[in-house]
């Protein structure tokens, strides 16, 4: 079992590295997005922004957590 809550990001794409050996994230493809859209999952925004390649959103989210403020949408 492999899980990731934080870890390294690619310097070029700013996306999480892939693979267990690099402490990377698991691929979340187009079909997985469709499945969560059909299910109505609230975590979809989080997966496609803060936890992916949204650098500004990631920094703002981290700052909000450190300051104890609500996470921006």
Secondary structure, DSSP 8 states (H G I E B T S, - for coil): ----SS--B-TTT--B-BSTTTT-B----HHHHHHHHHHT-TTHHHHHTTTTT-HHHHHHHHHHHHHT-----
